[in-house]
């Protein structure tokens, strides 16, 4: 039983974190990873390719960083919260897309 649980933890930590990739500054604030805000601010001064590469880096390592931040009491709450982050950011992107579409049509 314990090895199955450890395997699930290992698999979850190596999964892609869409919340960290799509909105690293909000995700970093929510997971109390303060240096992500500094990284995003510095990256915004660079070219778009660098920003894309950093977002990919965040997506690859986001689960590890979030679990190491110590914000979660156990692994199950961590897993559920990261899924909420992904869903919430996707909803945010959909709302922003709709707002921009309406503004474009009205203008």
Backbone as CSV, one residue per row, in Angstrom:
resi,resn,N_x,N_y,N_z,CA_x,CA_y,CA_z,C_x,C_y,C_z
1,UNK,0.818,-1.199,0.000,0.000,0.000,0.000,0.854,1.253,0.000
2,UNK,1.899,1.260,0.806,2.758,2.423,0.917,3.499,2.691,-0.389
3,UNK,3.947,1.625,-1.086,4.656,1.815,-2.344,3.738,2.363,-3.427
4,UNK,2.461,1.979,-3.402,1.496,2.528,-4.360,1.300,4.018,-4.106
5,UNK,1.199,4.392,-2.824,1.034,5.804,-2.467,2.261,6.608,-2.889
6,UNK,3.473,6.058,-2.648,4.695,6.740,-3.049,4.785,6.869,-4.565
7,UNK,4.314,5.855,-5.287,4.319,5.918,-6.742,3.357,6.998,-7.236
8,UNK,2.203,7.130,-6.584,1.260,8.188,-6.947,1.857,9.567,-6.704
9,UNK,2.574,9.720,-5.596,3.230,10.999,-5.304,4.271,11.301,-6.371
10,UNK,5.085,10.320,-6.710,6.118,10.503,-7.728,5.501,10.883,-9.065
11,UNK,4.431,10.194,-9.448,3.767,10.508,-10.718,3.168,11.906,-10.707
12,UNK,2.561,12.298,-9.601,1.947,13.621,-9.507,3.000,14.725,-9.565
13,UNK,4.124,14.510,-8.923,5.178,15.524,-8.932,5.806,15.677,-10.308
14,UNK,5.760,14.645,-11.115,6.327,14.713,-12.456,5.295,15.080,-13.517
15,UNK,4.049,15.298,-13.108,3.027,15.750,-14.057,3.229,17.212,-14.404
16,UNK,2.659,17.606,-15.502,2.708,18.986,-15.958,1.777,19.830,-15.100
17,UNK,2.212,21.032,-14.733,1.392,21.928,-13.928,0.932,23.079,-14.817
18,UNK,-0.304,22.982,-15.318,-0.822,24.002,-16.222,-1.057,25.333,-15.515
19,UNK,-1.400,25.295,-14.238,-1.584,26.532,-13.480,-0.303,27.343,-13.420
20,UNK,0.804,26.664,-13.166,2.097,27.341,-13.090,2.538,27.842,-14.456
21,UNK,2.204,27.121,-15.490,2.620,27.529,-16.823,1.788,28.689,-17.356
22,UNK,0.482,28.632,-17.173,-0.397,29.615,-17.786,-0.457,30.947,-17.044
23,UNK,-0.250,30.928,-15.761,-0.346,32.165,-14.980,0.630,32.102,-13.797
24,UNK,1.919,32.165,-14.090,2.902,31.908,-13.030,2.891,32.916,-11.886
25,UNK,2.532,34.167,-12.147,2.552,35.153,-11.064,1.438,34.905,-10.063
26,UNK,0.218,34.629,-10.511,-0.873,34.326,-9.580,-0.653,32.982,-8.886
27,UNK,-0.211,32.009,-9.659,0.052,30.694,-9.101,1.146,30.783,-8.033
28,UNK,2.178,31.550,-8.302,3.260,31.719,-7.342,2.804,32.395,-6.059
29,UNK,1.963,33.411,-6.196,1.411,34.065,-5.009,0.565,33.093,-4.186
30,UNK,-0.281,32.349,-4.858,-1.176,31.422,-4.169,-0.457,30.281,-3.477
31,UNK,0.684,29.898,-3.993,1.453,28.803,-3.402,2.599,29.303,-2.536
32,UNK,2.621,30.594,-2.276,3.644,31.230,-1.432,5.061,30.963,-1.927
33,UNK,5.211,31.063,-3.247,6.523,30.942,-3.873,6.855,32.332,-4.411
34,UNK,7.426,33.153,-3.549,7.590,34.571,-3.842,8.545,34.859,-4.996
35,UNK,9.538,34.041,-5.195,10.513,34.333,-6.230,9.922,34.223,-7.631
36,UNK,8.774,33.558,-7.784,8.168,33.466,-9.111,7.737,34.838,-9.621
37,UNK,7.324,35.709,-8.725,6.912,37.047,-9.123,8.106,37.825,-9.657
38,UNK,9.226,37.711,-8.981,10.444,38.369,-9.447,10.872,37.804,-10.793
39,UNK,10.801,36.496,-10.934,11.182,35.863,-12.196,10.294,36.335,-13.333
40,UNK,8.991,36.394,-13.108,8.074,36.836,-14.158,8.323,38.308,-14.502
41,UNK,8.590,39.132,-13.501,8.869,40.547,-13.761,10.136,40.703,-14.597
42,UNK,11.165,39.959,-14.282,12.402,40.043,-15.056,12.234,39.476,-16.455
43,UNK,11.476,38.410,-16.570,11.258,37.778,-17.870,10.460,38.700,-18.789
44,UNK,9.534,39.472,-18.202,8.715,40.357,-19.037,9.564,41.417,-19.732
45,UNK,10.762,41.655,-19.230,11.669,42.594,-19.871,12.402,41.969,-21.056
46,UNK,12.366,40.654,-21.145,13.054,39.935,-22.210,12.134,39.743,-23.409
47,UNK,12.623,38.999,-24.351,11.812,38.745,-25.549,10.762,37.665,-25.286
48,UNK,9.760,37.550,-26.137,8.679,36.578,-25.927,9.152,35.124,-25.909
49,UNK,10.195,34.795,-26.653,10.687,33.416,-26.650,11.214,33.034,-25.275
50,UNK,11.922,33.944,-24.629,12.419,33.683,-23.281,11.262,33.497,-22.309
51,UNK,10.241,34.330,-22.431,9.067,34.202,-21.564,8.386,32.853,-21.774
52,UNK,8.277,32.419,-23.007,7.675,31.119,-23.303,8.485,29.986,-22.683
53,UNK,9.795,30.062,-22.811,10.653,29.024,-22.240,10.543,28.981,-20.720
54,UNK,10.440,30.144,-20.090,10.289,30.179,-18.631,8.931,29.613,-18.220
55,UNK,7.888,29.912,-18.964,6.569,29.337,-18.660,6.597,27.818,-18.789
56,UNK,7.301,27.306,-19.774,7.446,25.858,-19.917,8.214,25.286,-18.721
57,UNK,9.249,25.989,-18.280,10.026,25.569,-17.112,9.143,25.527,-15.872
58,UNK,8.284,26.538,-15.717,7.353,26.565,-14.591,6.390,25.387,-14.670
59,UNK,5.891,25.096,-15.854,4.981,23.964,-16.022,5.625,22.637,-15.670
60,UNK,6.906,22.490,-16.015,7.616,21.244,-15.733,7.902,21.063,-14.245
61,UNK,8.196,22.141,-13.531,8.645,22.042,-12.142,7.641,22.546,-11.121
62,UNK,6.494,23.015,-11.557,5.532,23.643,-10.655,5.061,22.764,-9.525
63,UNK,4.776,21.495,-9.800,4.301,20.599,-8.734,5.354,20.411,-7.652
64,UNK,6.595,20.260,-8.045,7.676,20.083,-7.062,7.807,21.329,-6.196
65,UNK,7.805,22.503,-6.826,7.963,23.752,-6.084,6.800,23.981,-5.123
66,UNK,5.583,23.682,-5.593,4.407,23.901,-4.744,4.426,22.978,-3.529
67,UNK,4.794,21.732,-3.721,4.836,20.808,-2.596,5.947,21.184,-1.618
68,UNK,7.068,21.655,-2.136,8.187,22.066,-1.285,7.911,23.368,-0.528
69,UNK,6.923,24.141,-0.966,6.647,25.423,-0.322,6.091,25.258,1.090
70,UNK,5.548,24.089,1.399,5.050,23.822,2.740,3.656,24.367,3.010
71,UNK,2.914,24.722,1.988,1.564,25.275,2.155,0.507,24.204,2.405
72,UNK,0.837,22.973,2.185,-0.169,21.918,2.210,0.073,20.969,3.370
73,UNK,-1.037,20.557,4.010,-0.919,19.669,5.179,-0.641,18.227,4.780
74,UNK,-1.127,17.832,3.595,-0.844,16.490,3.112,-0.879,16.476,1.589
75,UNK,-0.533,15.333,1.034,-0.413,15.249,-0.419,-1.759,15.338,-1.116
76,UNK,-2.806,14.815,-0.492,-4.126,14.858,-1.124,-4.631,16.290,-1.263
77,UNK,-4.437,17.097,-0.228,-4.866,18.496,-0.325,-4.033,19.240,-1.371
78,UNK,-2.757,18.891,-1.479,-1.902,19.479,-2.510,-2.432,19.147,-3.898
79,UNK,-2.730,17.894,-4.121,-3.198,17.446,-5.432,-4.513,18.122,-5.818
80,UNK,-5.449,18.188,-4.880,-6.735,18.829,-5.155,-6.564,20.315,-5.442
81,UNK,-5.703,20.973,-4.684,-5.507,22.409,-4.867,-4.847,22.719,-6.219
82,UNK,-3.924,21.910,-6.650,-3.284,22.153,-7.948,-4.289,21.959,-9.091
83,UNK,-5.199,21.011,-8.939,-6.251,20.830,-9.943,-7.193,22.030,-9.946
84,UNK,-7.462,22.595,-8.770,-8.293,23.809,-8.700,-7.596,24.978,-9.359
85,UNK,-6.297,25.089,-9.161,-5.545,26.167,-9.808,-5.666,26.069,-11.327
86,UNK,-5.498,24.891,-11.855,-5.600,24.704,-13.303,-6.990,25.076,-13.796
87,UNK,-8.019,24.577,-13.132,-9.389,24.879,-13.550,-9.682,26.372,-13.426
88,UNK,-9.259,26.978,-12.344,-9.512,28.403,-12.137,-8.832,29.270,-13.172
89,UNK,-7.612,28.956,-13.517,-6.888,29.753,-14.508,-7.475,29.546,-15.893
90,UNK,-7.919,28.338,-16.206,-8.580,28.119,-17.495,-9.895,28.895,-17.577
91,UNK,-10.645,28.941,-16.485,-11.875,29.751,-16.448,-11.532,31.230,-16.628
92,UNK,-10.493,31.690,-15.965,-10.051,33.075,-16.109,-9.694,33.387,-17.554
93,UNK,-8.967,32.497,-18.210,-8.617,32.710,-19.617,-9.866,32.754,-20.499
94,UNK,-10.842,31.883,-20.235,-12.081,31.891,-21.024,-12.838,33.200,-20.835
95,UNK,-12.915,33.680,-19.610,-13.597,34.949,-19.347,-12.879,36.093,-20.056
96,UNK,-11.558,36.126,-19.957,-10.801,37.178,-20.635,-10.981,37.111,-22.146
97,UNK,-11.002,35.901,-22.688,-11.227,35.735,-24.119,-12.591,36.290,-24.526
98,UNK,-13.612,35.974,-23.738,-14.951,36.480,-24.043,-15.015,38.003,-23.932
99,UNK,-14.379,38.566,-22.922,-14.361,40.028,-22.767,-13.670,40.674,-23.962
100,UNK,-12.522,40.147,-24.346,-11.816,40.724,-25.492,-12.617,40.546,-26.781
101,UNK,-13.316,39.422,-26.935,-14.140,39.198,-28.128,-15.292,40.204,-28.174
102,UNK,-15.943,40.447,-27.035,-17.044,41.409,-27.003,-16.522,42.819,-27.293
103,UNK,-15.401,43.173,-26.709,-14.825,44.503,-26.960,-14.457,44.638,-28.430
104,UNK,-13.912,43.605,-29.029,-13.563,43.647,-30.440,-14.789,43.817,-31.330
105,UNK,-15.852,43.102,-31.013,-17.084,43.186,-31.809,-17.717,44.570,-31.653
106,UNK,-17.729,45.096,-30.435,-18.346,46.396,-30.197,-17.549,47.517,-30.860
107,UNK,-16.248,47.406,-30.853,-15.419,48.461,-31.450,-15.510,48.332,-32.940
